Amino acid sequence: MGIIDDHDAKFIRRMVSYAKRLQNREFYKQMDDLVSVGLRRYQDKFSINQENSSIV
């Protein structure tokens, strides 16, 4: 039994792999675009309800 179990080791390997991929300019741009689109959709969907709310 080690300090890091199999689930944690797989998680770490995925994170290292993702970090390496982010070094690729095109992959980074695609991830940035995906996050931007997601944030805009979230804002469009939920900002209308907050504008009409009395909660601060």
C-alpha positions in Angstrom: 0.0 0.0 0.0 1.5 3.3 -1.1 0.9 6.8 -0.2 -0.9 7.4 -3.6 -3.5 4.9 -4.6 -4.2 3.9 -8.2 -7.0 6.5 -8.6 -4.8 9.3 -7.5 -1.9 8.1 -9.7 -4.2 8.1 -12.8 -5.4 11.6 -11.9 -1.9 12.9 -11.7 -1.0 11.3 -15.0 -4.0 12.9 -16.7 -3.1 16.3 -15.2 0.6 16.0 -16.4 -0.7 15.0 -19.9 -3.1 17.9 -20.0 -0.3 20.3 -18.9 1.9 19.1 -21.6 -0.8 19.5 -24.2 -1.4 23.1 -23.1 2.1 23.9 -24.2 0.9 23.3 -27.8 -0.3 26.7 -29.0 -3.2 25.4 -31.1 -4.5 23.1 -28.3 -4.2 26.0 -25.8 -6.2 28.3 -28.2 -8.9 25.6 -28.6 -9.2 25.2 -24.8 -9.3 29.0 -24.3 -12.1 29.3 -26.9 -14.1 26.5 -25.2 -13.9 28.2 -21.9 -14.8 31.6 -23.4 -17.9 30.1 -25.1 -18.9 28.3 -21.9 -18.6 31.5 -19.8 -20.6 33.5 -22.3 -23.3 30.9 -22.4 -23.4 30.8 -18.6 -23.6 34.6 -18.4 -26.3 34.8 -21.1 -28.4 32.1 -19.4 -28.2 33.4 -15.8 -27.5 37.1 -15.9 -31.1 37.9 -16.9 -32.5 36.3 -13.8 -30.0 38.2 -11.6 -30.9 41.6 -13.0 -34.5 41.1 -12.0 -33.7 39.7 -8.6 -33.9 41.8 -5.4 -31.0 39.7 -3.9 -27.7 41.5 -3.8 
